[in-house]
Amino acid sequence: MKTIKAPNLKLITKSMENKWVAFSANYKKIVAVGSTLAEVYRKVKTDNVVVMKTLPSNLGYAPKS
C-alpha cells in the first residue's frame, strides 16, 4: 500500500471552497479548479495530479486514522 502525504490545504482560498481542486503531484501548487470533477479533468494537462473536493470553510476536516 502506498501512503500519500497530505496536500497543503493553505493553498485553498475562499473562492475555491466547495469546488474540485487539482494539486500538482508534489502538492506544492494548485493546477486547476472547477465546479465539477469533469471540468477539472478537462483543464489539467497531465494525469499526474491529485484531485479532491474542498469543503466550505464552516466545516472541519478530520482524516480517519
mmCIF file of the N, C-alpha and C atoms, coordinates in Angstrom:
data_MODEL
# 
_entry.id   MODEL 
# 
loop_
_atom_site.group_PDB 
_atom_site.id 
_atom_site.type_symbol 
_atom_site.label_atom_id 
_atom_site.label_alt_id 
_atom_site.label_comp_id 
_atom_site.label_asym_id 
_atom_site.label_entity_id 
_atom_site.label_seq_id 
_atom_site.pdbx_PDB_ins_code 
_atom_site.Cartn_x 
_atom_site.Cartn_y 
_atom_site.Cartn_z 
_atom_site.occupancy 
_atom_site.B_iso_or_equiv 
_atom_site.pdbx_formal_charge 
_atom_site.auth_seq_id 
_atom_site.auth_comp_id 
_atom_site.auth_asym_id 
_atom_site.auth_atom_id 
_atom_site.pdbx_PDB_model_num 
ATOM 1   N N  . MET A 1 1  ? 0.845   -1.173 0.000   1.00 0.00 ? 1  MET A N  1 
ATOM 2   C CA . MET A 1 1  ? 0.000   0.000  0.000   1.00 0.00 ? 1  MET A CA 1 
ATOM 3   C C  . MET A 1 1  ? 0.894   1.241  0.000   1.00 0.00 ? 1  MET A C  1 
ATOM 4   N N  . LYS A 1 2  ? 0.551   2.202  -0.847  1.00 0.00 ? 2  LYS A N  1 
ATOM 5   C CA . LYS A 1 2  ? 1.320   3.443  -0.929  1.00 0.00 ? 2  LYS A CA 1 
ATOM 6   C C  . LYS A 1 2  ? 0.632   4.519  -0.093  1.00 0.00 ? 2  LYS A C  1 
ATOM 7   N N  . THR A 1 3  ? 1.406   5.204  0.733   1.00 0.00 ? 3  THR A N  1 
ATOM 8   C CA . THR A 1 3  ? 0.889   6.286  1.557   1.00 0.00 ? 3  THR A CA 1 
ATOM 9   C C  . THR A 1 3  ? 1.208   7.610  0.866   1.00 0.00 ? 3  THR A C  1 
ATOM 10  N N  . ILE A 1 4  ? 0.229   8.476  0.786   1.00 0.00 ? 4  ILE A N  1 
ATOM 11  C CA . ILE A 1 4  ? 0.465   9.789  0.200   1.00 0.00 ? 4  ILE A CA 1 
ATOM 12  C C  . ILE A 1 4  ? 0.486   10.820 1.314   1.00 0.00 ? 4  ILE A C  1 
ATOM 13  N N  . LYS A 1 5  ? 1.249   11.888 1.084   1.00 0.00 ? 5  LYS A N  1 
ATOM 14  C CA . LYS A 1 5  ? 1.271   12.939 2.096   1.00 0.00 ? 5  LYS A CA 1 
ATOM 15  C C  . LYS A 1 5  ? 0.029   13.814 1.923   1.00 0.00 ? 5  LYS A C  1 
ATOM 16  N N  . ALA A 1 6  ? -0.302  14.533 2.943   1.00 0.00 ? 6  ALA A N  1 
ATOM 17  C CA . ALA A 1 6  ? -1.486  15.397 2.905   1.00 0.00 ? 6  ALA A CA 1 
ATOM 18  C C  . ALA A 1 6  ? -1.206  16.632 2.055   1.00 0.00 ? 6  ALA A C  1 
ATOM 19  N N  . PRO A 1 7  ? -2.178  17.054 1.261   1.00 0.00 ? 7  PRO A N  1 
ATOM 20  C CA . PRO A 1 7  ? -1.986  18.278 0.480   1.00 0.00 ? 7  PRO A CA 1 
ATOM 21  C C  . PRO A 1 7  ? -1.923  19.501 1.380   1.00 0.00 ? 7  PRO A C  1 
ATOM 22  N N  . ASN A 1 8  ? -1.297  20.551 0.883   1.00 0.00 ? 8  ASN A N  1 
ATOM 23  C CA . ASN A 1 8  ? -1.197  21.804 1.618   1.00 0.00 ? 8  ASN A CA 1 
ATOM 24  C C  . ASN A 1 8  ? -2.531  22.547 1.500   1.00 0.00 ? 8  ASN A C  1 
ATOM 25  N N  . LEU A 1 9  ? -3.380  22.398 2.478   1.00 0.00 ? 9  LEU A N  1 
ATOM 26  C CA . LEU A 1 9  ? -4.712  22.999 2.430   1.00 0.00 ? 9  LEU A CA 1 
ATOM 27  C C  . LEU A 1 9  ? -4.672  24.521 2.549   1.00 0.00 ? 9  LEU A C  1 
ATOM 28  N N  . LYS A 1 10 ? -3.536  25.077 2.923   1.00 0.00 ? 10 LYS A N  1 
ATOM 29  C CA . LYS A 1 10 ? -3.398  26.538 2.995   1.00 0.00 ? 10 LYS A CA 1 
ATOM 30  C C  . LYS A 1 10 ? -3.453  27.181 1.606   1.00 0.00 ? 10 LYS A C  1 
ATOM 31  N N  . LEU A 1 11 ? -3.252  26.380 0.569   1.00 0.00 ? 11 LEU A N  1 
ATOM 32  C CA . LEU A 1 11 ? -3.324  26.892 -0.798  1.00 0.00 ? 11 LEU A CA 1 
ATOM 33  C C  . LEU A 1 11 ? -4.761  27.170 -1.245  1.00 0.00 ? 11 LEU A C  1 
ATOM 34  N N  . ILE A 1 12 ? -5.711  26.587 -0.547  1.00 0.00 ? 12 ILE A N  1 
ATOM 35  C CA . ILE A 1 12 ? -7.116  26.734 -0.924  1.00 0.00 ? 12 ILE A CA 1 
ATOM 36  C C  . ILE A 1 12 ? -7.638  28.075 -0.421  1.00 0.00 ? 12 ILE A C  1 
ATOM 37  N N  . THR A 1 13 ? -8.132  28.883 -1.346  1.00 0.00 ? 13 THR A N  1 
ATOM 38  C CA . THR A 1 13 ? -8.660  30.204 -0.996  1.00 0.00 ? 13 THR A CA 1 
ATOM 39  C C  . THR A 1 13 ? -10.182 30.141 -0.857  1.00 0.00 ? 13 THR A C  1 
ATOM 40  N N  . LYS A 1 14 ? -10.745 31.225 -0.384  1.00 0.00 ? 14 LYS A N  1 
ATOM 41  C CA . LYS A 1 14 ? -12.197 31.322 -0.195  1.00 0.00 ? 14 LYS A CA 1 
ATOM 42  C C  . LYS A 1 14 ? -12.950 31.037 -1.506  1.00 0.00 ? 14 LYS A C  1 
ATOM 43  N N  . SER A 1 15 ? -12.408 31.500 -2.627  1.00 0.00 ? 15 SER A N  1 
ATOM 44  C CA . SER A 1 15 ? -13.079 31.300 -3.920  1.00 0.00 ? 15 SER A CA 1 
ATOM 45  C C  . SER A 1 15 ? -13.067 29.845 -4.376  1.00 0.00 ? 15 SER A C  1 
ATOM 46  N N  . MET A 1 16 ? -12.246 29.006 -3.748  1.00 0.00 ? 16 MET A N  1 
ATOM 47  C CA . MET A 1 16 ? -12.152 27.590 -4.113  1.00 0.00 ? 16 MET A CA 1 
ATOM 48  C C  . MET A 1 16 ? -13.009 26.692 -3.234  1.00 0.00 ? 16 MET A C  1 
ATOM 49  N N  . GLU A 1 17 ? -13.664 27.258 -2.240  1.00 0.00 ? 17 GLU A N  1 
ATOM 50  C CA . GLU A 1 17 ? -14.466 26.459 -1.314  1.00 0.00 ? 17 GLU A CA 1 
ATOM 51  C C  . GLU A 1 17 ? -15.599 25.750 -2.037  1.00 0.00 ? 17 GLU A C  1 
ATOM 52  N N  . ASN A 1 18 ? -15.825 24.498 -1.649  1.00 0.00 ? 18 ASN A N  1 
ATOM 53  C CA . ASN A 1 18 ? -16.908 23.667 -2.157  1.00 0.00 ? 18 ASN A CA 1 
ATOM 54  C C  . ASN A 1 18 ? -16.774 23.429 -3.668  1.00 0.00 ? 18 ASN A C  1 
ATOM 55  N N  . LYS A 1 19 ? -15.529 23.373 -4.147  1.00 0.00 ? 19 LYS A N  1 
ATOM 56  C CA . LYS A 1 19 ? -15.249 23.083 -5.554  1.00 0.00 ? 19 LYS A CA 1 
ATOM 57  C C  . LYS A 1 19 ? -14.239 21.946 -5.635  1.00 0.00 ? 19 LYS A C  1 
ATOM 58  N N  . TRP A 1 20 ? -14.002 21.469 -6.844  1.00 0.00 ? 20 TRP A N  1 
ATOM 59  C CA . TRP A 1 20 ? -12.986 20.450 -7.094  1.00 0.00 ? 20 TRP A CA 1 
ATOM 60  C C  . TRP A 1 20 ? -11.659 21.145 -7.380  1.00 0.00 ? 20 TRP A C  1 
ATOM 61  N N  . VAL A 1 21 ? -10.588 20.627 -6.783  1.00 0.00 ? 21 VAL A N  1 
ATOM 62  C CA . VAL A 1 21 ? -9.263  21.224 -6.907  1.00 0.00 ? 21 VAL A CA 1 
ATOM 63  C C  . VAL A 1 21 ? -8.271  20.134 -7.303  1.00 0.00 ? 21 VAL A C  1 
ATOM 64  N N  . ALA A 1 22 ? -7.400  20.443 -8.280  1.00 0.00 ? 22 ALA A N  1 
ATOM 65  C CA . ALA A 1 22 ? -6.332  19.524 -8.674  1.00 0.00 ? 22 ALA A CA 1 
ATOM 66  C C  . ALA A 1 22 ? -4.998  20.091 -8.203  1.00 0.00 ? 22 ALA A C  1 
ATOM 67  N N  . PHE A 1 23 ? -4.308  19.319 -7.368  1.00 0.00 ? 23 PHE A N  1 
ATOM 68  C CA . PHE A 1 23 ? -2.972  19.683 -6.886  1.00 0.00 ? 23 PHE A CA 1 
ATOM 69  C C  . PHE A 1 23 ? -1.926  19.052 -7.787  1.00 0.00 ? 23 PHE A C  1 
ATOM 70  N N  . SER A 1 24 ? -0.782  19.705 -7.920  1.00 0.00 ? 24 SER A N  1 
ATOM 71  C CA . SER A 1 24 ? 0.352   19.081 -8.612  1.00 0.00 ? 24 SER A CA 1 
ATOM 72  C C  . SER A 1 24 ? 0.751   17.833 -7.821  1.00 0.00 ? 24 SER A C  1 
ATOM 73  N N  . ALA A 1 25 ? 1.482   16.944 -8.464  1.00 0.00 ? 25 ALA A N  1 
ATOM 74  C CA . ALA A 1 25 ? 1.855   15.676 -7.823  1.00 0.00 ? 25 ALA A CA 1 
ATOM 75  C C  . ALA A 1 25 ? 2.650   15.872 -6.539  1.00 0.00 ? 25 ALA A C  1 
ATOM 76  N N  . ASN A 1 26 ? 3.389   16.975 -6.440  1.00 0.00 ? 26 ASN A N  1 
ATOM 77  C CA . ASN A 1 26 ? 4.168   17.233 -5.221  1.00 0.00 ? 26 ASN A CA 1 
ATOM 78  C C  . ASN A 1 26 ? 3.402   18.096 -4.209  1.00 0.00 ? 26 ASN A C  1 
ATOM 79  N N  . TYR A 1 27 ? 2.134   18.403 -4.512  1.00 0.00 ? 27 TYR A N  1 
ATOM 80  C CA . TYR A 1 27 ? 1.240   19.161 -3.623  1.00 0.00 ? 27 TYR A CA 1 
ATOM 81  C C  . TYR A 1 27 ? 1.686   20.598 -3.388  1.00 0.00 ? 27 TYR A C  1 
ATOM 82  N N  . LYS A 1 28 ? 2.576   21.133 -4.206  1.00 0.00 ? 28 LYS A N  1 
ATOM 83  C CA . LYS A 1 28 ? 3.099   22.480 -3.973  1.00 0.00 ? 28 LYS A CA 1 
ATOM 84  C C  . LYS A 1 28 ? 2.279   23.573 -4.647  1.00 0.00 ? 28 LYS A C  1 
ATOM 85  N N  . LYS A 1 29 ? 1.420   23.211 -5.614  1.00 0.00 ? 29 LYS A N  1 
ATOM 86  C CA . LYS A 1 29 ? 0.581   24.231 -6.244  1.00 0.00 ? 29 LYS A CA 1 
ATOM 87  C C  . LYS A 1 29 ? -0.733  23.613 -6.727  1.00 0.00 ? 29 LYS A C  1 
ATOM 88  N N  . ILE A 1 30 ? -1.701  24.469 -6.920  1.00 0.00 ? 30 ILE A N  1 
ATOM 89  C CA . ILE A 1 30 ? -2.994  24.060 -7.457  1.00 0.00 ? 30 ILE A CA 1 
ATOM 90  C C  . ILE A 1 30 ? -2.958  24.315 -8.956  1.00 0.00 ? 30 ILE A C  1 
ATOM 91  N N  . VAL A 1 31 ? -3.271  23.288 -9.744  1.00 0.00 ? 31 VAL A N  1 
ATOM 92  C CA . VAL A 1 31 ? -3.167  23.407 -11.196 1.00 0.00 ? 31 VAL A CA 1 
ATOM 93  C C  . VAL A 1 31 ? -4.514  23.603 -11.884 1.00 0.00 ? 31 VAL A C  1 
ATOM 94  N N  . ALA A 1 32 ? -5.612  23.305 -11.194 1.00 0.00 ? 32 ALA A N  1 
ATOM 95  C CA . ALA A 1 32 ? -6.943  23.507 -11.783 1.00 0.00 ? 32 ALA A CA 1 
ATOM 96  C C  . ALA A 1 32 ? -7.999  23.542 -10.687 1.00 0.00 ? 32 ALA A C  1 
ATOM 97  N N  . VAL A 1 33 ? -9.051  24.317 -10.951 1.00 0.00 ? 33 VAL A N  1 
ATOM 98  C CA . VAL A 1 33 ? -10.193 24.422 -10.041 1.00 0.00 ? 33 VAL A CA 1 
ATOM 99  C C  . VAL A 1 33 ? -11.444 24.405 -10.897 1.00 0.00 ? 33 VAL A C  1 
ATOM 100 N N  . GLY A 1 34 ? -12.489 23.715 -10.418 1.00 0.00 ? 34 GLY A N  1 
ATOM 101 C CA . GLY A 1 34 ? -13.739 23.701 -11.159 1.00 0.00 ? 34 GLY A CA 1 
ATOM 102 C C  . GLY A 1 34 ? -14.915 23.333 -10.285 1.00 0.00 ? 34 GLY A C  1 
ATOM 103 N N  . SER A 1 35 ? -16.098 23.625 -10.778 1.00 0.00 ? 35 SER A N  1 
ATOM 104 C CA . SER A 1 35 ? -17.314 23.302 -10.038 1.00 0.00 ? 35 SER A CA 1 
ATOM 105 C C  . SER A 1 35 ? -17.646 21.815 -10.100 1.00 0.00 ? 35 SER A C  1 
ATOM 106 N N  . THR A 1 36 ? -17.163 21.144 -11.163 1.00 0.00 ? 36 THR A N  1 
ATOM 107 C CA . THR A 1 36 ? -17.400 19.702 -11.304 1.00 0.00 ? 36 THR A CA 1 
ATOM 108 C C  . THR A 1 36 ? -16.071 18.987 -11.503 1.00 0.00 ? 36 THR A C  1 
ATOM 109 N N  . LEU A 1 37 ? -16.081 17.707 -11.221 1.00 0.00 ? 37 LEU A N  1 
ATOM 110 C CA . LEU A 1 37 ? -14.885 16.901 -11.425 1.00 0.00 ? 37 LEU A CA 1 
ATOM 111 C C  . LEU A 1 37 ? -14.524 16.858 -12.910 1.00 0.00 ? 37 LEU A C  1 
ATOM 112 N N  . ALA A 1 38 ? -15.523 16.747 -13.769 1.00 0.00 ? 38 ALA A N  1 
ATOM 113 C CA . ALA A 1 38 ? -15.282 16.712 -15.215 1.00 0.00 ? 38 ALA A CA 1 
ATOM 114 C C  . ALA A 1 38 ? -14.617 18.003 -15.690 1.00 0.00 ? 38 ALA A C  1 
ATOM 115 N N  . GLU A 1 39 ? -15.022 19.124 -15.146 1.00 0.00 ? 39 GLU A N  1 
ATOM 116 C CA . GLU A 1 39 ? -14.434 20.416 -15.518 1.00 0.00 ? 39 GLU A CA 1 
ATOM 117 C C  . GLU A 1 39 ? -12.950 20.457 -15.163 1.00 0.00 ? 39 GLU A C  1 
ATOM 118 N N  . VAL A 1 40 ? -12.595 19.956 -14.004 1.00 0.00 ? 40 VAL A N  1 
ATOM 119 C CA . VAL A 1 40 ? -11.188 19.941 -13.581 1.00 0.00 ? 40 VAL A CA 1 
ATOM 120 C C  . VAL A 1 40 ? -10.377 19.032 -14.498 1.00 0.00 ? 40 VAL A C  1 
ATOM 121 N N  . TYR A 1 41 ? -10.902 17.855 -14.821 1.00 0.00 ? 41 TYR A N  1 
ATOM 122 C CA . TYR A 1 41 ? -10.160 16.942 -15.696 1.00 0.00 ? 41 TYR A CA 1 
ATOM 123 C C  . TYR A 1 41 ? -9.973  17.517 -17.096 1.00 0.00 ? 41 TYR A C  1 
ATOM 124 N N  . ARG A 1 42 ? -10.903 18.326 -17.570 1.00 0.00 ? 42 ARG A N  1 
ATOM 125 C CA . ARG A 1 42 ? -10.732 18.989 -18.868 1.00 0.00 ? 42 ARG A CA 1 
ATOM 126 C C  . ARG A 1 42 ? -9.623  20.038 -18.805 1.00 0.00 ? 42 ARG A C  1 
ATOM 127 N N  . LYS A 1 43 ? -9.430  20.653 -17.655 1.00 0.00 ? 43 LYS A N  1 
ATOM 128 C CA . LYS A 1 43 ? -8.437  21.722 -17.504 1.00 0.00 ? 43 LYS A CA 1 
ATOM 129 C C  . LYS A 1 43 ? -7.009  21.219 -17.311 1.00 0.00 ? 43 LYS A C  1 
ATOM 130 N N  . VAL A 1 44 ? -6.839  20.072 -16.676 1.00 0.00 ? 44 VAL A N  1 
ATOM 131 C CA . VAL A 1 44 ? -5.481  19.587 -16.396 1.00 0.00 ? 44 VAL A CA 1 
ATOM 132 C C  . VAL A 1 44 ? -4.858  19.001 -17.658 1.00 0.00 ? 44 VAL A C  1 
ATOM 133 N N  . LYS A 1 45 ? -3.561  19.164 -17.773 1.00 0.00 ? 45 LYS A N  1 
ATOM 134 C CA . LYS A 1 45 ? -2.839  18.707 -18.958 1.00 0.00 ? 45 LYS A CA 1 
ATOM 135 C C  . LYS A 1 45 ? -2.062  17.416 -18.714 1.00 0.00 ? 45 LYS A C  1 
ATOM 136 N N  . THR A 1 46 ? -2.171  16.858 -17.527 1.00 0.00 ? 46 THR A N  1 
ATOM 137 C CA . THR A 1 46 ? -1.418  15.659 -17.178 1.00 0.00 ? 46 THR A CA 1 
ATOM 138 C C  . THR A 1 46 ? -2.256  14.762 -16.278 1.00 0.00 ? 46 THR A C  1 
ATOM 139 N N  . ASP A 1 47 ? -1.898  13.496 -16.212 1.00 0.00 ? 47 ASP A N  1 
ATOM 140 C CA . ASP A 1 47 ? -2.564  12.557 -15.297 1.00 0.00 ? 47 ASP A CA 1 
ATOM 141 C C  . ASP A 1 47 ? -1.904  12.564 -13.924 1.00 0.00 ? 47 ASP A C  1 
ATOM 142 N N  . ASN A 1 48 ? -0.809  13.293 -13.809 1.00 0.00 ? 48 ASN A N  1 
ATOM 143 C CA . ASN A 1 48 ? -0.015  13.286 -12.588 1.00 0.00 ? 48 ASN A CA 1 
ATOM 144 C C  . ASN A 1 48 ? -0.466  14.394 -11.634 1.00 0.00 ? 48 ASN A C  1 
ATOM 145 N N  . VAL A 1 49 ? -1.741  14.338 -11.219 1.00 0.00 ? 49 VAL A N  1 
ATOM 146 C CA . VAL A 1 49 ? -2.312  15.305 -10.287 1.00 0.00 ? 49 VAL A CA 1 
ATOM 147 C C  . VAL A 1 49 ? -3.088  14.565 -9.207  1.00 0.00 ? 49 VAL A C  1 
ATOM 148 N N  . VAL A 1 50 ? -3.370  15.275 -8.140  1.00 0.00 ? 50 VAL A N  1 
ATOM 149 C CA . VAL A 1 50 ? -4.197  14.745 -7.053  1.00 0.00 ? 50 VAL A CA 1 
ATOM 150 C C  . VAL A 1 50 ? -5.429  15.644 -6.970  1.00 0.00 ? 50 VAL A C  1 
ATOM 151 N N  . VAL A 1 51 ? -6.611  15.042 -7.116  1.00 0.00 ? 51 VAL A N  1 
ATOM 152 C CA . VAL A 1 51 ? -7.856  15.808 -7.163  1.00 0.00 ? 51 VAL A CA 1 
ATOM 153 C C  . VAL A 1 51 ? -8.662  15.549 -5.899  1.00 0.00 ? 51 VAL A C  1 
ATOM 154 N N  . MET A 1 52 ? -9.221  16.626 -5.349  1.00 0.00 ? 52 MET A N  1 
ATOM 155 C CA . MET A 1 52 ? -10.078 16.484 -4.170  1.00 0.00 ? 52 MET A CA 1 
ATOM 156 C C  . MET A 1 52 ? -11.178 17.530 -4.205  1.00 0.00 ? 52 MET A C  1 
ATOM 157 N N  . LYS A 1 53 ? -12.255 17.254 -3.516  1.00 0.00 ? 53 LYS A N  1 
ATOM 158 C CA . LYS A 1 53 ? -13.360 18.205 -3.356  1.00 0.00 ? 53 LYS A CA 1 
ATOM 159 C C  . LYS A 1 53 ? -13.078 18.979 -2.078  1.00 0.00 ? 53 LYS A C  1 
ATOM 160 N N  . THR A 1 54 ? -13.114 20.294 -2.163  1.00 0.00 ? 54 THR A N  1 
ATOM 161 C CA . THR A 1 54 ? -12.878 21.118 -0.979  1.00 0.00 ? 54 THR A CA 1 
ATOM 162 C C  . THR A 1 54 ? -14.173 21.275 -0.185  1.00 0.00 ? 54 THR A C  1 
ATOM 163 N N  . LEU A 1 55 ? -14.024 21.628 1.050   1.00 0.00 ? 55 LEU A N  1 
ATOM 164 C CA . LEU A 1 55 ? -15.168 21.806 1.935   1.00 0.00 ? 55 LEU A CA 1 
ATOM 165 C C  . LEU A 1 55 ? -15.441 23.293 2.154   1.00 0.00 ? 55 LEU A C  1 
ATOM 166 N N  . PRO A 1 56 ? -16.663 23.635 2.503   1.00 0.00 ? 56 PRO A N  1 
ATOM 167 C CA . PRO A 1 56 ? -16.930 25.017 2.910   1.00 0.00 ? 56 PRO A CA 1 
ATOM 168 C C  . PRO A 1 56 ? -16.113 25.343 4.164   1.00 0.00 ? 56 PRO A C  1 
ATOM 169 N N  . SER A 1 57 ? -15.771 26.612 4.364   1.00 0.00 ? 57 SER A N  1 
ATOM 170 C CA . SER A 1 57 ? -14.906 26.991 5.485   1.00 0.00 ? 57 SER A CA 1 
ATOM 171 C C  . SER A 1 57 ? -15.542 26.774 6.852   1.00 0.00 ? 57 SER A C  1 
ATOM 172 N N  . ASN A 1 58 ? -16.857 26.643 6.900   1.00 0.00 ? 58 ASN A N  1 
ATOM 173 C CA . ASN A 1 58 ? -17.500 26.441 8.198   1.00 0.00 ? 58 ASN A CA 1 
ATOM 174 C C  . ASN A 1 58 ? -17.528 24.967 8.607   1.00 0.00 ? 58 ASN A C  1 
ATOM 175 N N  . LEU A 1 59 ? -16.898 24.091 7.810   1.00 0.00 ? 59 LEU A N  1 
ATOM 176 C CA . LEU A 1 59 ? -16.775 22.675 8.158   1.00 0.00 ? 59 LEU A CA 1 
ATOM 177 C C  . LEU A 1 59 ? -15.314 22.339 8.422   1.00 0.00 ? 59 LEU A C  1 
ATOM 178 N N  . GLY A 1 60 ? -15.081 21.375 9.275   1.00 0.00 ? 60 GLY A N  1 
ATOM 179 C CA . GLY A 1 60 ? -13.718 20.938 9.550   1.00 0.00 ? 60 GLY A CA 1 
ATOM 180 C C  . GLY A 1 60 ? -13.364 19.695 8.766   1.00 0.00 ? 60 GLY A C  1 
ATOM 181 N N  . TYR A 1 61 ? -12.080 19.335 8.761   1.00 0.00 ? 61 TYR A N  1 
ATOM 182 C CA . TYR A 1 61 ? -11.611 18.147 8.093   1.00 0.00 ? 61 TYR A CA 1 
ATOM 183 C C  . TYR A 1 61 ? -10.819 17.320 9.082   1.00 0.00 ? 61 TYR A C  1 
ATOM 184 N N  . ALA A 1 62 ? -11.220 16.087 9.283   1.00 0.00 ? 62 ALA A N  1 
ATOM 185 C CA . ALA A 1 62 ? -10.510 15.193 10.179  1.00 0.00 ? 62 ALA A CA 1 
ATOM 186 C C  . ALA A 1 62 ? -10.329 13.848 9.475   1.00 0.00 ? 62 ALA A C  1 
ATOM 187 N N  . PRO A 1 63 ? -9.129  13.566 8.967   1.00 0.00 ? 63 PRO A N  1 
ATOM 188 C CA . PRO A 1 63 ? -8.919  12.288 8.263   1.00 0.00 ? 63 PRO A CA 1 
ATOM 189 C C  . PRO A 1 63 ? -9.028  11.114 9.219   1.00 0.00 ? 63 PRO A C  1 
ATOM 190 N N  . LYS A 1 64 ? -9.503  10.020 8.700   1.00 0.00 ? 64 LYS A N  1 
ATOM 191 C CA . LYS A 1 64 ? -9.607  8.791  9.514   1.00 0.00 ? 64 LYS A CA 1 
ATOM 192 C C  . LYS A 1 64 ? -8.233  8.188  9.642   1.00 0.00 ? 64 LYS A C  1 
ATOM 193 N N  . SER A 1 65 ? -7.882  7.769  10.847  1.00 0.00 ? 65 SER A N  1 
ATOM 194 C CA . SER A 1 65 ? -6.561  7.170  11.040  1.00 0.00 ? 65 SER A CA 1 
ATOM 195 C C  . SER A 1 65 ? -6.655  5.676  11.202  1.00 0.00 ? 65 SER A C  1 
# 
